[in-house]
């Protein structure tokens, strides 16, 4: 209670002096007396009877008893503080009530007379109030006491229950711990079981994956063991091929390798026997070879060997490349690396070469002659040295940094160059001369691509797909071996290895199924492609016939690119047919004559029959109608010692066995042939008439009457190729112009006393390129710069340029070749044409001859040829201008 606590605090604030002061009062004020009376009543102190105001009446006096209470101030104050306020009798409360009700007994009133009595007053009033409050609270206290007793009993029960609960909880905790431990063990066992099950599955996959690889790896291991055992011999043969066989053709390489292999057998050097050691199998990478083919490397074995030689040779390569195949391949192969294409005739070739060495670019020198520029010596011999920690090379007077990525290639168009020994010792000479098998394969691809583009596309996709599948298998196998070697612990725990093996198995299965399909597809494609082999064979024969003409005259040069363009033109213009066989026959007939006509334009008259005869012989030889062994041994004339000697030589041939004896027995019959004006058309006496074919009769005629061999050759060509192959072929400028382009020079090959200028001017007028649209210049001393400027201007303006007498400016011919090579088909004017005239000259550029349209100019021989040229020179305008047309009528 606040009042109780306030009163107790007030009592505590009193000290002994305050009590002593009250006790010392002799005549205490009324308020003090009331306080002391109230204290005495509260402490149940009996009053003292003293006389009152009325006589005989005694009244209660509490002052003296009260002073006695104050005798010991400390004890008095403690008695107030320890007063049993909870057990105040009701009688005391009744006696104290009048004081409580009195206005004089208030703290405010008492405070006026005594501070100590004020605190005591507060105490009395607080005791009174506490009693009243305690009286109302007593039932509640009793109830509280009963509740507390009941609470104690309940708490005892609760404590007992809690004790039992604690025991249960402790037991539950113990059981939970055991349960958790059991669950942990169960989880551990389940994890181990799952791990074992997973390991079993992975082990099954691992075993299955490795089993699928096992058969292939067993074969690979056997193959590798065999290769390892035979490594010395195989590498020895292949290294010898790289070092020494580059300059030779395929046949000689095969002979040399066969000789070397025999030496290995003799000396007991281990080497593979089936197949025999060869460069491609030992050093070749199938994926890289496929990439080479994509960049234009011919697919024949000789070309692949050449590429491998270039790859593994330590010396820079020099390609003998008459047909430009190596040149095109190197340009395509090194295109992404920014190959620099140079010629020794370039003015700034040395600066370009220096930049290529400095920045590590590949460099290709074209049209190398038989002499090399001495400035290349340090590069060819790789005379590099260190300067201030940098690898450098001295080129001329300059020392430049040498980049490790620099590569040097050189090509020559000379078909049979002769290089000095020091050149061949420092360079790798690589013979890239076109082989018949390689050309045949190229031409087959071309004709199939034109006739059946779907097959050729499928063939190409098949090759790419096979290469990709082999590459994927190799990558997967490398990953498997890498993972197996890098695996630590149990391999069944290597998930990446398992996944790799599973992917390998799936990929291997997929590839095997694809291989089966690919093999069947390839078989079908090859069967269909093989139907067109006669076209490629005929074209191959024709190309080598055309190439052989260079042996007759240096002006008879024809490039492979020119030939292929003509081949494509022949395929496109040949007559269509319902069957492949008829179509092949039509292509062969059309292209053979079209090529003959085209080539005859560039041949002198005396060589045209020879060319036709060469075509006929080669075609018949391929068809099996002529034994090639008969050609190297023709027979001379009859009867004379020389004739007889050659007849005896002819007798050595199987078909002519016994011919000398037969002639001796039938002198009259052969005398008639010898004396006849047309001995080539007189039939031979049987059985020789039936025994000898038309070519073999030519050989016999060659012995008896060599003067009539030309006539017999004409009959021979007419019989086997047709009459049109022996008829005069005139040069028609319109036909030649039709086949030309701005990048194709038109070349007149002159003979003594001929000048095509007037014919060209007339043709220019017809084509509306006369006057200022035709610029002509006669080459000679000092005319080169003017001709070059004229040509550059004409390429931009789209006019014709006519350079006459090129043979008189041999020193300017390399510059002309460079100008022609630099003609960009995408930038040159479409109307530009370059016309050239030249006498046969070995200095005339081979590149221009091979890629240009050639026409020979010589006086016509015979009345028929003269009349034909005269008639062909007449056009409709000329005939329309004739006044008297009756004279041209058949009956006029």
C-alpha positions in Angstrom: 0.0 0.0 0.0 1.4 3.4 -0.8 0.2 5.1 2.5 1.8 2.3 4.5 5.0 2.5 2.7 4.9 6.3 3.0 4.3 6.2 6.7 7.1 3.7 7.2 9.4 5.9 5.2 8.4 8.8 7.4 9.1 6.9 10.5 12.5 5.8 9.2 13.3 9.5 8.5 13.0 10.3 12.3 15.9 10.2 14.5 16.4 10.0 18.2 16.6 13.7 18.7 13.2 14.1 17.2 11.8 11.7 19.7 13.8 13.2 22.6 12.4 16.6 21.6 8.8 15.4 22.0 9.5 13.7 25.3 11.1 16.8 26.7 8.0 18.8 26.2 6.6 19.9 29.6 3.4 21.2 28.3 2.8 19.5 24.9 0.5 21.0 22.4 -2.9 19.4 21.8 -1.8 17.9 18.6 1.2 16.2 20.3 -1.1 14.9 23.1 -3.5 13.5 20.5 -0.6 11.7 18.7 0.7 10.3 22.0 -2.8 9.1 23.0 -3.2 7.4 19.6 0.2 5.7 19.9 -0.6 4.5 23.4 -4.0 3.2 22.2 -2.3 1.4 19.2 0.2 -0.1 21.5 -2.5 -0.9 24.1 -0.8 1.1 26.9 -3.1 1.8 29.8 -3.8 5.5 30.6 -3.1 7.1 33.9 -6.1 8.4 35.9 -5.7 11.9 36.8 -8.1 14.5 38.2 -10.2 16.1 35.6 -11.7 19.5 35.3 -14.7 18.6 37.4 -14.1 17.7 40.9 -14.3 14.2 41.8 -14.0 13.1 38.2 -10.9 11.4 37.0 -9.9 11.3 33.4 -7.5 9.1 31.3 -4.1 10.7 30.8 -1.8 9.2 28.2 1.0 11.7 28.3 2.9 10.1 31.1 2.6 6.6 29.8 3.5 7.9 26.4 6.6 9.6 27.7 7.5 6.2 29.1 7.3 4.8 25.6 9.6 7.5 24.4 12.1 6.7 27.1 14.2 4.8 24.6 13.8 6.6 21.2 15.5 3.9 19.2 13.5 1.1 20.7 10.4 3.2 20.1 11.1 3.7 16.5 11.9 0.0 16.0 8.6 -0.9 17.7 6.8 1.2 15.2 8.5 -0.4 12.3 8.0 -3.9 13.6 4.4 -3.4 14.8 2.2 -6.4 14.1 -0.1 -4.7 11.8 -1.7 -7.9 10.6 -3.2 -8.7 14.0 -4.5 -5.4 15.4 -7.5 -6.1 17.7 -10.8 -4.7 16.6 -11.1 -3.0 20.1 -8.1 -1.0 19.4 -9.4 0.0 16.0 -12.7 1.0 17.6 -10.9 3.1 20.3 -8.6 4.8 17.6 -11.5 5.5 15.3 -12.5 8.8 17.0 -8.9 10.1 16.4 -9.0 9.1 12.8 -12.2 11.0 12.3 -10.9 14.1 14.1 -9.8 16.9 12.0 -7.2 17.8 14.5 -5.6 14.4 13.9 -4.4 14.9 10.4 -0.8 15.1 9.2 -1.4 18.7 8.1 -2.7 19.8 11.5 0.0 17.9 13.4 2.8 19.2 11.2 2.1 22.6 12.6 3.2 21.6 16.1 5.8 18.8 15.6 7.6 17.2 12.7 8.1 13.9 14.7 4.5 13.7 15.7 3.5 14.2 12.0 5.4 11.0 11.0 3.8 9.2 14.0 0.4 10.5 12.9 1.0 9.2 9.4 2.0 5.8 11.0 -1.2 5.6 13.1 -3.5 6.5 10.2 -1.6 4.0 8.0 -2.1 1.2 10.6 -5.8 2.0 10.8 -6.1 2.0 7.1 -4.0 -1.1 6.7 -6.3 -2.9 9.3 -9.4 -2.0 7.3 -7.8 -3.1 4.1 -6.5 -6.3 5.7 -9.9 -7.0 7.0 -11.4 -6.9 3.5 -8.5 -8.9 2.2 -8.5 -11.6 4.9 -11.0 -13.9 3.1 -8.9 -13.5 0.0 -5.9 -14.3 2.0 -7.6 -17.4 3.4 -8.5 -18.4 -0.1 -5.0 -17.6 -1.2 -3.6 -19.7 1.7 -5.9 -22.6 0.7 -4.9 -22.1 -3.0 -1.3 -22.0 -2.0 -1.7 -25.2 0.0 -3.5 -26.8 -2.9 -0.8 -25.4 -5.2 1.9 -27.0 -3.1 0.1 -30.3 -3.3 -0.4 -29.9 -7.0 3.2 -28.8 -7.5 4.3 -31.9 -5.6 2.2 -34.0 -8.0 3.5 -31.9 -10.9 7.1 -32.4 -9.6 6.5 -36.1 -9.4 4.9 -36.1 -12.9 7.8 -34.0 -14.2 10.2 -36.4 -12.7 8.4 -39.3 -14.5 8.3 -37.1 -17.7 12.0 -36.4 -17.4 12.7 -40.1 -17.0 10.5 -40.7 -20.1 12.2 -37.9 -22.0 15.6 -39.2 -21.0 14.5 -42.7 -22.2 13.0 -41.2 -25.4 16.2 -39.2 -26.0 18.2 -42.3 -25.5 15.9 -44.2 -27.9 16.1 -41.2 -30.3 19.8 -41.3 -30.2 19.8 -45.1 -30.9 17.2 -44.5 -33.6 19.2 -41.7 -35.2 22.3 -43.9 -35.1 20.3 -46.7 -36.7 18.9 -44.3 -39.3 22.4 -43.0 -40.0 23.7 -46.6 -40.4 20.7 -47.4 -42.6 21.4 -44.2 -44.7 25.0 -45.2 -44.9 24.1 -48.7 -46.0 21.6 -47.3 -48.5 24.3 -44.9 -49.8 26.7 -47.8 -50.0 24.1 -49.9 -51.7 23.2 -47.1 -54.2 27.0 -46.5 -54.8 27.5 -50.2 -55.4 24.5 -50.3 -57.7 25.7 -47.2 -59.5 29.2 -48.7 -59.7 27.8 -51.9 -61.0 25.9 -49.9 -63.7 29.0 -47.8 -64.4 31.2 -50.9 -64.4 28.8 -52.6 -66.8 29.0 -49.4 -69.0 32.7 -49.3 -68.6 33.1 -53.0 -69.5 30.6 -52.5 -72.4 32.4 -49.4 -73.6 35.8 -50.9 -73.3 34.6 -54.1 -74.9 33.3 -52.1 -77.9 36.7 -50.5 -78.1 38.5 -53.7 -77.5 38.2 -55.2 -80.9 39.2 -51.9 -82.6 42.0 -51.4 -80.1 43.2 -55.0 -80.6 43.5 -54.3 -84.3 45.1 -51.0 -83.6 47.6 -52.5 -81.2 48.4 -55.3 -83.7 48.8 -52.7 -86.4 50.9 -50.4 -84.2 53.0 -53.4 -83.1 53.6 -54.3 -86.7 54.4 -50.7 -87.6 56.7 -50.4 -84.6 58.5 -53.5 -85.5 58.8 -52.4 -89.1 59.4 -48.7 -88.3 63.0 -48.6 -89.3 62.5 -50.0 -92.8 59.3 -48.0 -93.5 60.8 -44.7 -92.3 64.0 -45.4 -94.2 62.1 -45.9 -97.5 59.8 -42.9 -96.9 62.8 -40.7 -95.8 64.6 -41.7 -99.0 61.5 -40.8 -101.0 61.3 -37.3 -99.4 65.0 -36.7 -99.8 65.6 -38.0 -103.3 62.5 -38.9 -105.3 60.8 -35.5 -105.6 62.1 -34.7 -109.1 61.0 -38.0 -110.7 57.8 -39.2 -112.2 55.5 -41.8 -110.6 56.9 -44.8 -112.6 60.5 -44.0 -111.7 59.6 -43.5 -108.0 57.9 -46.9 -107.9 61.0 -48.5 -109.5 63.4 -46.9 -107.1 61.2 -47.8 -104.1 61.0 -51.4 -105.4 64.8 -51.5 -105.6 65.2 -50.2 -102.1 62.8 -52.7 -100.7 64.8 -55.5 -102.3 67.9 -54.1 -100.6 66.0 -54.1 -97.3 65.1 -57.8 -97.8 68.7 -58.6 -98.7 70.1 -56.8 -95.6 67.3 -58.1 -93.3 66.0 -54.7 -92.4 62.4 -55.1 -91.0 59.6 -53.5 -93.0 56.0 -54.1 -93.9 55.3 -56.5 -96.7 51.6 -56.1 -97.3 51.3 -53.4 -98.3 54.9 -52.6 -99.2 56.4 -49.4 -97.5 55.2 -46.3 -99.2 55.4 -42.6 -98.4 51.7 -41.9 -98.1 51.0 -44.7 -95.6 54.0 -44.0 -93.5 54.0 -40.2 -93.3 50.5 -39.2 -94.6 47.7 -38.0 -92.4 44.3 -38.9 -94.0 42.5 -35.9 -92.5 45.2 -33.5 -93.6 45.3 -35.1 -97.1 41.5 -34.6 -97.3 42.0 -30.9 -96.4 44.6 -30.7 -99.2 42.1 -32.1 -101.7 39.6 -29.4 -100.5 42.2 -26.8 -101.3 42.6 -28.1 -104.8 45.3 -30.8 -104.6 44.7 -33.4 -107.3 43.6 -36.8 -105.9 46.1 -39.0 -107.7 48.8 -40.7 -105.7 51.7 -38.8 -107.3 50.2 -35.4 -106.2 49.5 -36.7 -102.7 53.1 -38.0 -102.5 54.3 -34.5 -103.7 52.3 -32.8 -100.9 53.8 -35.2 -98.3 57.3 -34.6 -99.6 56.7 -30.8 -99.2 55.4 -31.3 -95.7 58.3 -33.3 -94.4 61.2 -31.9 -96.4 63.6 -29.5 -94.5 64.4 -27.7 -97.7 62.2 -25.2 -99.5 60.2 -26.8 -102.4 60.6 -25.9 -106.1 57.7 -27.3 -108.1 58.1 -28.4 -111.7 54.5 -27.4 -112.6 53.8 -27.1 -116.3 50.0 -27.2 -115.8 49.9 -24.9 -112.8 48.3 -27.4 -110.5 50.8 -26.9 -107.7 50.6 -23.1 -108.1 46.8 -23.1 -107.7 47.0 -25.5 -104.7 49.6 -23.4 -102.8 47.6 -20.2 -103.4 44.4 -21.8 -102.0 46.2 -23.6 -99.2 48.0 -20.4 -98.0 45.3 -17.9 -98.9 44.1 -17.4 -95.3 47.7 -16.7 -94.2 48.0 -13.9 -96.8 50.4 -15.6 -99.3 52.5 -13.2 -101.3 52.7 -14.1 -105.0 55.9 -12.8 -106.6 58.0 -13.0 -109.8 61.6 -12.1 -110.3 60.3 -9.6 -112.9 58.4 -7.6 -110.3 60.1 -4.3 -109.5 59.5 -4.4 -105.8 59.7 -8.2 -105.2 62.6 -7.8 -102.8 60.7 -5.4 -100.5 57.7 -7.7 -100.5 59.9 -10.7 -99.7 61.5 -8.8 -96.8 58.0 -8.0 -95.4 57.0 -11.7 -95.8 60.1 -12.8 -93.8 59.6 -10.1 -91.2 55.9 -10.9 -90.6 55.9 -14.6 -91.2 53.8 -14.8 -94.3 54.1 -17.5 -96.9 55.7 -16.4 -100.2 55.2 -18.0 -103.6 57.6 -17.3 -106.5 56.0 -18.1 -109.9 57.6 -18.8 -113.3 61.0 -19.6 -112.0 63.5 -20.2 -114.8 66.6 -22.4 -114.8 68.6 -19.7 -113.1 67.7 -18.4 -109.6 68.4 -14.9 -108.4 71.5 -14.9 -106.1 69.5 -12.7 -103.6 67.6 -15.8 -102.6 70.7 -17.7 -101.5 70.5 -16.8 -97.8 66.9 -17.7 -97.7 67.3 -21.0 -99.6 70.2 -22.1 -97.3 68.4 -20.6 -94.2 71.5 -18.5 -93.2 69.9 -17.2 -90.0 71.7 -16.0 -86.9 71.1 -14.3 -83.6 71.5 -10.6 -83.1 70.7 -9.1 -79.7 68.6 -12.2 -78.9 66.5 -11.9 -82.1 66.7 -14.4 -85.0 67.7 -12.4 -88.2 68.8 -13.0 -91.7 70.8 -10.9 -94.1 69.0 -10.2 -97.3 71.1 -8.1 -99.7 72.5 -5.3 -97.6 69.7 -5.4 -95.1 69.5 -7.4 -91.9 65.9 -8.2 -91.1 64.1 -10.2 -88.4 63.3 -13.8 -89.4 59.9 -15.0 -88.4 59.5 -18.7 -87.7 56.2 -18.9 -89.7 57.8 -17.8 -92.9 57.4 -20.3 -95.8 58.9 -20.2 -99.3 57.5 -21.9 -102.4 58.7 -21.7 -106.0 57.1 -23.0 -109.2 58.3 -23.3 -112.7 56.2 -23.8 -115.9 59.2 -25.4 -117.7 58.2 -29.0 -118.4 61.8 -30.4 -118.2 64.1 -27.8 -116.6 67.8 -28.4 -116.1 69.0 -27.0 -112.8 72.6 -26.9 -111.6 73.7 -29.4 -108.9 74.0 -26.7 -106.3 70.4 -25.7 -106.8 69.1 -29.3 -106.6 71.2 -29.8 -103.4 69.7 -26.8 -101.7 66.1 -27.1 -102.8 63.5 -29.9 -102.8 62.6 -30.3 -106.5 59.1 -31.7 -106.7 57.8 -33.0 -110.0 54.1 -31.9 -110.3 53.8 -32.7 -114.0 50.3 -33.9 -114.6 50.0 -37.7 -114.5 47.5 -39.5 -116.8 45.7 -41.1 -113.9 45.4 -37.8 -112.0 44.1 -36.0 -115.1 41.6 -38.8 -115.8 40.2 -38.6 -112.3 39.9 -34.8 -112.6 38.1 -35.1 -115.9 35.8 -37.8 -114.6 34.8 -35.5 -111.7 34.2 -32.7 -114.2 32.0 -34.7 -116.6 30.0 -36.3 -113.7 29.5 -32.9 -112.1 28.1 -31.6 -115.4 26.1 -34.6 -116.3 25.1 -35.8 -112.9 25.7 -32.9 -110.4 23.7 -34.8 -107.7 26.2 -37.7 -107.8 29.3 -35.5 -107.7 27.8 -33.5 -104.8 26.9 -36.8 -103.0 30.5 -38.0 -103.6 31.9 -34.8 -102.2 29.6 -35.0 -99.1 30.5 -38.6 -98.6 34.2 -37.9 -98.6 33.7 -35.0 -96.2 31.4 -37.1 -94.0 33.9 -40.0 -93.9 36.7 -37.6 -93.0 34.6 -36.1 -90.2 33.6 -39.5 -88.8 37.3 -40.6 -88.8 38.2 -37.4 -87.1 35.5 -37.8 -84.5 36.5 -41.4 -83.7 40.1 -40.3 -83.3 39.2 -37.5 -81.0 37.0 -39.8 -78.9 39.7 -42.4 -78.7 42.2 -39.8 -77.7 39.9 -38.6 -74.9 39.3 -42.2 -73.7 43.0 -42.9 -73.5 43.6 -39.5 -71.8 40.9 -40.2 -69.2 42.2 -43.7 -68.6 45.7 -42.4 -68.0 44.6 -39.5 -65.8 42.1 -41.5 -63.7 43.1 -41.7 -60.0 41.5 -44.5 -57.9 38.8 -46.7 -59.3 37.9 -46.0 -62.9 34.2 -46.8 -62.2 34.0 -43.6 -60.2 35.2 -41.5 -63.2 31.9 -40.3 -64.5 33.5 -38.4 -67.4 35.3 -41.5 -68.5 32.0 -43.5 -68.4 30.2 -40.7 -70.3 33.0 -40.6 -72.8 33.0 -44.4 -73.3 29.2 -44.3 -73.7 29.4 -41.5 -76.2 32.2 -43.4 -78.0 30.0 -46.5 -78.1 27.0 -44.6 -79.5 29.2 -42.7 -81.9 31.0 -45.8 -83.0 27.7 -47.6 -83.6 26.4 -44.6 -85.4 29.5 -44.4 -87.5 29.5 -48.1 -88.3 25.9 -47.8 -89.5 26.9 -44.7 -91.5 29.9 -46.5 -92.9 27.7 -49.4 -94.2 25.4 -46.9 -95.8 28.3 -44.8 -97.1 30.0 -47.9 -98.5 26.9 -48.8 -100.4 26.3 -45.2 -101.5 29.9 -44.9 -102.6 29.6 -48.2 -104.5 26.4 -46.9 -106.2 28.1 -43.6 -107.0 31.2 -45.2 -108.3 29.2 -47.6 -110.5 27.3 -44.6 -112.0 30.5 -42.5 -112.3 32.3 -45.4 -113.9 29.8 -45.2 -116.8 31.4 -41.9 -117.7 35.0 -43.2 -117.6 35.1 -43.4 -121.5 34.6 -39.6 -121.6 37.5 -39.0 -119.2 39.7 -41.5 -120.9 39.1 -39.9 -124.3 39.7 -36.4 -122.9 42.9 -37.5 -121.2 44.2 -38.9 -124.5 43.3 -35.7 -126.3 45.1 -33.5 -123.6 48.3 -35.4 -123.9 48.1 -35.3 -127.7 47.8 -31.6 -127.5 50.6 -31.3 -124.9 52.9 -33.3 -127.1 52.6 -30.6 -129.8 55.1 -28.4 -127.9 57.8 -30.9 -128.9 57.1 -29.9 -132.5 57.0 -26.1 -132.1 57.5 -24.0 -129.0 54.5 -21.9 -129.9 52.2 -24.9 -129.5 51.5 -24.4 -125.9 48.1 -25.2 -124.3 47.3 -24.9 -120.6 45.2 -27.4 -118.6 42.8 -24.6 -117.7 42.3 -23.8 -121.4 41.7 -27.5 -122.1 39.1 -27.9 -119.3 37.2 -24.8 -120.5 37.0 -26.4 -123.9 36.0 -29.7 -122.3 33.2 -28.0 -120.4 32.1 -26.3 -123.7 32.1 -29.7 -125.5 29.9 -31.3 -122.8 27.5 -28.5 -122.9 27.1 -28.4 -126.7 27.2 -32.1 -127.4 23.9 -33.6 -128.6 21.6 -35.0 -125.9 20.7 -38.6 -125.9 18.2 -40.9 -124.1 20.8 -43.3 -122.9 24.2 -42.8 -121.2 26.0 -44.8 -123.8 24.7 -42.7 -126.6 25.4 -39.5 -124.6 29.0 -40.6 -124.0 29.5 -41.3 -127.7 28.0 -37.9 -128.6 30.3 -36.1 -126.1 33.4 -37.9 -127.3 32.6 -37.2 -131.0 31.7 -33.6 -130.5 34.7 -32.8 -128.2 37.2 -34.6 -130.3 36.4 -32.7 -133.4 35.8 -29.4 -131.5 39.3 -29.7 -130.0 40.8 -30.7 -133.3 39.2 -27.7 -135.0 40.3 -25.3 -132.2 43.9 -26.6 -132.1 44.2 -26.6 -135.9 43.7 -22.8 -135.9 47.0 -22.6 -134.1 48.9 -25.2 -136.2 50.8 -24.7 -139.4 49.5 -26.6 -142.3 52.3 -29.1 -142.3 51.5 -30.2 -138.8 47.7 -30.5 -139.1 47.7 -34.0 -140.6 50.3 -35.1 -138.1 48.1 -33.9 -135.3 45.1 -35.8 -136.7 47.1 -38.9 -137.2 48.4 -38.6 -133.6 44.8 -38.4 -132.3 43.8 -41.4 -134.4 46.8 -43.5 -133.2 46.3 -42.7 -129.5 42.5 -43.4 -129.6 43.0 -46.7 -131.4 45.9 -47.6 -129.1 43.6 -47.1 -126.1 40.9 -49.1 -127.7 43.3 -52.0 -128.1 43.4 -51.9 -131.9 47.1 -51.0 -132.0 49.9 -52.6 -130.1 52.0 -49.8 -128.8 55.1 -51.8 -129.1 54.9 -51.6 -132.9 55.3 -47.8 -132.9 58.9 -47.5 -131.9 60.0 -49.8 -134.7 58.7 -48.6 -138.2 60.1 -50.3 -141.4 61.9 -48.6 -144.3 61.4 -49.1 -148.1 61.4 -52.3 -150.1 64.0 -54.2 -152.1 67.0 -52.0 -151.3 69.3 -53.1 -148.6 67.7 -50.6 -146.3 64.2 -51.7 -147.2 65.1 -55.3 -146.6 66.9 -54.6 -143.4 63.8 -52.9 -142.1 61.5 -55.7 -143.3 63.7 -58.1 -141.3 63.3 -55.7 -138.3 59.5 -55.7 -138.9 59.6 -59.5 -138.9 60.6 -59.3 -135.2 57.0 -58.1 -134.4 54.6 -60.9 -133.6 52.0 -59.8 -136.3 54.7 -59.7 -139.0 56.3 -63.0 -138.3 57.2 -64.5 -141.7 56.6 -61.4 -143.8 60.1 -61.3 -145.4 59.7 -64.9 -146.6 56.1 -64.2 -147.9 57.4 -61.2 -149.9 60.2 -63.3 -151.3 57.6 -65.9 -152.4 55.2 -63.4 -153.9 57.5 -60.8 -155.6 55.1 -60.0 -158.4 52.2 -59.1 -156.1 54.4 -56.8 -154.0 56.1 -55.4 -157.1 52.7 -54.3 -158.3 52.1 -52.5 -155.0 55.6 -50.9 -155.2 54.9 -49.6 -158.7 51.3 -48.4 -158.2 50.3 -44.7 -158.0 48.1 -45.6 -155.1 49.9 -48.4 -153.3 48.0 -47.6 -150.0 44.7 -48.6 -151.6 45.8 -51.9 -153.2 44.7 -54.9 -151.0 47.4 -57.3 -149.8 47.5 -60.9 -150.8 45.9 -63.3 -148.4 46.3 -64.3 -145.7 48.1 -61.0 -144.9 45.1 -58.9 -146.2 43.0 -60.4 -143.4 45.8 -60.7 -140.9 46.9 -57.1 -140.8 44.7 -54.2 -139.7 44.8 -50.7 -141.2 47.6 -49.4 -138.9 49.8 -52.5 -139.5 49.4 -52.0 -143.3 50.7 -48.5 -142.7 53.8 -50.0 -141.2 54.3 -52.3 -144.1 53.7 -49.3 -146.5 56.3 -47.4 -144.6 58.8 -50.0 -145.6 57.7 -50.3 -149.2 56.6 -46.8 -150.3 57.4 -44.2 -147.7 56.4 -41.4 -150.2 52.8 -42.5 -149.9 52.6 -42.7 -146.1 51.0 -39.2 -146.0 48.2 -40.3 -148.3 47.8 -43.4 -146.4 47.6 -41.4 -143.1 44.9 -39.3 -144.6 42.9 -42.4 -145.5 43.6 -43.8 -142.0 42.4 -40.7 -140.2 39.3 -40.4 -142.5 38.4 -44.0 -141.9 38.7 -43.9 -138.1 37.8 -40.3 -137.2 35.9 -39.1 -140.3 36.5 -37.1 -143.5 36.2 -33.8 -141.7 39.5 -34.5 -139.8 41.5 -34.2 -143.0 39.7 -31.3 -144.6 41.4 -27.9 -144.5 40.6 -26.0 -141.4 40.5 -22.2 -142.0 40.8 -19.5 -139.4 37.5 -17.6 -138.8 38.1 -14.6 -136.7 34.4 -14.6 -135.6 34.6 -18.1 -134.2 37.9 -17.3 -132.4 36.4 -14.1 -131.0 33.4 -16.0 -129.8 35.6 -18.2 -127.6 37.6 -15.2 -126.2 37.3 -13.1 -123.1 39.0 -9.9 -121.7 41.5 -12.1 -119.9 42.2 -14.3 -123.0 44.8 -12.9 -125.4 44.2 -13.7 -129.2 47.5 -14.7 -130.8 48.4 -14.8 -134.5 51.3 -17.2 -135.1 52.9 -16.0 -138.3 54.9 -17.6 -141.0 57.0 -15.9 -143.6 55.1 -13.5 -145.8 51.8 -13.3 -143.8 50.2 -10.3 -142.1 46.8 -10.6 -140.4 46.5 -6.8 -139.9 44.1 -6.2 -142.8 41.8 -9.1 -141.8 41.8 -7.8 -138.2 40.9 -4.2 -139.2 38.0 -5.5 -141.3 36.8 -7.7 -138.5 37.1 -4.7 -136.1 34.9 -2.6 -138.4 32.3 -5.4 -138.5 32.3 -5.6 -134.7 32.2 -1.8 -134.5 35.6 -1.6 -132.9 37.3 0.2 -135.8 39.0 3.6 -135.8 39.8 4.9 -132.3 38.5 1.7 -130.7 41.5 -0.3 -132.0 44.9 0.8 -130.9 47.8 -0.8 -132.8 51.5 -0.6 -132.2 54.4 -2.5 -133.8 56.8 -3.6 -131.1 60.5 -3.1 -131.3 63.3 -1.0 -129.8 61.9 1.2 -127.0 58.2 0.6 -127.6 57.7 -1.4 -124.4 56.7 1.5 -122.0 54.3 2.9 -124.6 52.7 -0.5 -125.2 52.2 -1.0 -121.5 50.6 2.4 -121.1 48.4 1.7 -124.1 47.3 -1.6 -122.7 46.4 -0.2 -119.2 44.4 2.5 -120.8 42.5 0.0 -123.1 41.6 -2.2 -120.1 39.9 0.8 -118.5 38.2 2.2 -121.6 37.1 -1.2 -123.1 38.9 -1.0 -126.5 41.0 -3.4 -128.5 44.8 -3.4 -128.4 46.9 -4.9 -131.3 50.6 -5.6 -130.6 52.4 -6.6 -133.7 55.7 -8.5 -134.1 56.2 -9.6 -130.5 59.1 -11.7 -131.5 61.0 -8.4 -132.2 60.8 -7.4 -128.5 62.0 -10.5 -126.5 63.2 -8.3 -123.6 59.7 -6.9 -123.1 58.0 -10.3 -123.2 58.3 -10.9 -119.4 56.6 -7.5 -118.8 53.8 -8.4 -121.2 53.4 -11.7 -119.4 53.1 -9.9 -116.1 50.5 -7.5 -117.5 48.4 -10.4 -118.8 48.6 -12.3 -115.5 47.5 -9.1 -113.6 44.3 -8.7 -115.6 41.5 -8.9 -113.0 38.3 -10.4 -114.6 36.2 -8.5 -112.1 37.7 -5.1 -112.9 38.7 -5.1 -116.5 36.2 -3.7 -119.0 34.2 -6.5 -120.7 34.9 -5.2 -124.2 38.7 -5.2 -123.8 40.6 -7.5 -126.1 44.4 -8.1 -126.6 45.5 -9.1 -130.1 49.1 -10.3 -130.6 51.2 -11.4 -133.6 54.5 -13.2 -133.4 56.7 -15.5 -135.4 57.5 -18.8 -133.6 59.9 -17.8 -130.9 61.1 -19.7 -127.8 61.1 -16.3 -126.0 57.4 -15.9 -126.3 55.8 -16.3 -122.8 54.5 -19.8 -122.2 51.7 -18.5 -119.9 50.2 -16.4 -122.7 50.5 -19.3 -125.2 48.9 -21.7 -122.8 46.0 -19.5 -121.9 45.4 -17.6 -125.1 43.5 -18.4 -128.3 46.1 -19.1 -131.1 45.7 -18.9 -134.8 48.4 -19.7 -137.4 48.7 -17.5 -140.4 50.3 -19.0 -143.5 49.6 -18.9 -147.2 47.0 -21.5 -148.2 48.4 -24.6 -150.0 46.5 -25.9 -153.0 43.6 -24.6 -155.1 41.0 -26.0 -152.7 42.4 -24.2 -149.7 42.8 -21.0 -151.6 39.3 -21.0 -152.8 38.0 -21.9 -149.4 39.8 -19.0 -147.8 38.6 -16.7 -150.6 34.9 -17.7 -150.1 35.1 -17.4 -146.4 36.4 -13.8 -146.7 33.2 -12.8 -148.4 30.3 -11.6 -146.2 26.7 -10.6 -147.0 27.7 -6.9 -147.2 30.3 -7.7 -149.9 28.0 -9.9 -151.9 25.2 -7.3 -151.6 27.5 -4.6 -153.0 28.3 -6.5 -156.3 26.5 -4.7 -159.2 26.1 -7.7 -161.6 24.8 -10.6 -159.5 24.1 -12.9 -162.5 27.8 -13.9 -162.6 27.4 -15.6 -159.2 24.4 -17.7 -160.4 25.0 -21.4 -160.9 23.8 -21.2 -164.5 25.2 -17.8 -165.3 
